[in-house]
């Protein structure tokens, strides 16, 4: 099997999700330059790492996402802006076997990261709503969770809007972190969905 055939096979396992302004699709190698450029912006990485990650680490992130889909049947989607066709970030579920207390276990962990240029336009809400709808069906309304830096107020508001509730504050790699969980029962988002 050629590399192209392998890539096509991997892409086929990732369902395409669509919102009014976004397409959530498989990550592909062509997304790497945009992913790297976005990741080097301080407004992007400030709650993820003190310094921007290297190109090598960004490449590993893309590979890790496709590995999730191949091994677990879920992972991150690339977020593409319909109006421009541009890659603007990612959202989805992870299982990283984080060394964190309390342990996460096998609970799927939702996450989202978007380019600073689209912050405040409601894209995060659109993407997360699509991901959660898929997750509720796929995980049969099982518990999911997320971890967010306590100073990341926009992400905390978004998590709360979709029913994630704080259950503990702890540290991860020496940084403070808020751990939130969601039961998976059908819940309507609260607050102004267009604000995030």
C-alpha positions in Angstrom: 0.0 0.0 0.0 1.4 3.4 -1.0 1.6 6.4 1.4 -1.2 8.0 -0.6 -3.4 4.9 -0.2 -2.6 4.8 3.5 -3.5 8.5 4.0 -6.8 8.0 2.0 -7.7 5.0 4.2 -7.0 7.0 7.4 -9.0 10.0 6.2 -12.0 7.7 5.5 -12.3 6.8 9.1 -12.8 10.4 10.2 -16.5 11.5 9.8 -17.0 15.0 8.3 -19.1 17.3 10.5 -20.5 20.5 9.1 -21.9 23.6 10.8 -23.2 26.8 9.1 -19.7 28.3 8.9 -17.3 25.4 9.5 -16.3 22.0 8.2 -14.8 19.6 10.7 -12.7 17.1 8.7 -9.7 14.8 8.8 -6.4 16.4 9.5 -4.0 16.1 6.6 -0.3 16.9 5.9 -1.3 20.1 4.0 -2.6 21.5 7.3 0.8 21.5 8.9 2.1 25.0 7.8 -1.1 26.7 9.1 -1.1 24.6 12.2 2.5 25.6 12.9 1.9 29.3 12.2 -1.1 29.4 14.4 0.7 27.5 17.2 3.5 30.1 17.3 1.2 32.9 18.2 1.3 33.9 21.9 -2.5 34.3 22.0 -2.7 30.6 20.9 -0.2 28.9 23.1 -0.4 31.1 26.3 -2.6 28.6 28.2 -0.9 25.5 26.6 2.8 26.1 27.0 5.1 28.9 28.1 6.9 28.9 24.8 5.7 27.9 21.4 6.2 24.3 20.6 8.8 23.2 18.0 7.8 22.2 14.5 8.6 18.6 15.5 6.1 18.8 18.4 3.4 20.3 16.2 4.0 17.5 13.6 3.6 14.9 16.4 0.3 16.5 17.4 -1.1 16.0 14.0 0.2 12.4 13.8 -1.2 11.8 17.3 -4.7 12.9 16.2 -4.8 10.5 13.3 -3.4 7.8 15.6 -6.4 8.3 17.9 -8.8 7.8 15.0 -7.0 4.6 13.9 -6.7 3.1 17.3 -9.7 4.4 19.3 -12.3 5.5 16.7 -12.2 9.1 17.9 -9.8 12.0 17.8 -9.4 15.6 16.7 -10.9 17.1 13.6 -9.3 19.9 11.6 -11.6 22.9 11.6 -11.9 24.6 8.2 -13.6 27.9 7.7 -16.1 27.6 4.9 -15.8 31.2 3.8 -12.0 31.0 3.2 -11.2 27.3 3.1 -8.5 27.9 5.7 -7.5 25.6 8.5 -8.3 27.5 11.7 -7.7 25.0 14.4 -8.9 21.7 15.8 -11.4 20.2 18.1 -12.3 16.7 19.2 -11.6 14.0 21.8 -8.4 12.6 23.1 -7.1 9.8 25.3 -3.6 10.7 26.3 -3.0 8.5 29.4 -2.0 11.7 31.2 -0.1 11.3 34.4 -2.4 13.5 36.4 -4.1 13.1 39.8 -6.9 12.3 39.9 -6.4 9.9 37.1 -8.6 10.4 34.0 -8.7 6.7 33.2 -10.5 5.8 30.0 -12.8 8.9 30.0 -12.6 10.7 26.7 -11.2 14.2 27.0 -12.6 16.9 24.8 -10.5 19.8 23.6 -10.5 22.7 21.2 -7.9 25.2 19.9 -8.6 27.9 17.4 -6.5 30.5 15.6 -6.5 33.9 17.5 -7.9 35.7 14.4 -11.2 33.9 14.8 -11.6 34.3 18.6 -14.8 35.9 19.6 -16.7 35.0 16.4 -18.6 32.0 17.8 -16.6 29.4 15.9 -15.6 27.6 19.1 -19.2 27.2 20.1 -20.1 25.9 16.6 -17.3 23.4 16.5 -17.8 22.2 20.1 -21.5 21.8 19.6 -20.8 19.6 16.5 -18.2 17.6 18.4 -20.4 17.0 21.4 -23.4 15.9 19.3 -21.1 13.4 17.6 -19.6 12.4 21.0 -23.0 11.9 22.6 -24.0 9.5 19.9 -20.6 7.7 19.6 -20.0 7.4 23.4 -23.7 6.7 24.1 -23.9 9.6 26.5 -21.0 8.4 28.7 -19.1 10.8 30.8 -16.5 13.0 29.1 -14.1 15.5 30.7 -11.7 18.3 29.9 -8.8 20.1 31.5 -8.5 23.9 31.2 -6.0 26.4 32.6 -7.8 28.4 35.4 -7.0 31.7 33.7 -8.5 30.7 30.3 -11.8 32.3 31.0 -13.1 31.9 27.5 -12.6 28.2 27.4 -14.1 27.8 30.9 -17.2 29.7 29.8 -17.5 27.5 26.7 -17.1 24.3 28.8 -19.8 25.5 31.2 -22.1 26.4 28.3 -22.0 22.8 27.2 -22.6 21.3 30.6 -19.1 20.7 31.8 -18.8 21.2 35.6 -15.7 21.7 37.6 -14.9 18.7 39.9 -11.4 19.5 41.0 -8.4 21.8 40.7 -5.0 20.3 40.5 -1.7 20.6 38.6 -0.4 19.1 35.4 3.3 19.4 34.5 3.6 21.9 37.3 0.9 24.2 36.0 -2.5 24.8 37.7 -5.4 23.1 35.9 -9.2 22.8 36.3 -10.7 19.4 35.6 -14.3 19.5 34.4 -16.8 16.7 33.6 -20.0 16.3 31.7 -22.5 13.4 32.2 -23.3 13.1 28.5 -27.0 13.5 28.9 -28.6 15.7 26.3 -28.1 19.3 27.5 -28.8 22.6 25.8 -25.9 25.0 25.8 -26.4 27.9 28.2 -25.5 31.6 27.7 -24.8 33.4 24.5 -23.5 30.9 22.0 -22.4 33.6 19.6 -20.0 35.1 22.2 -17.3 32.5 22.0 
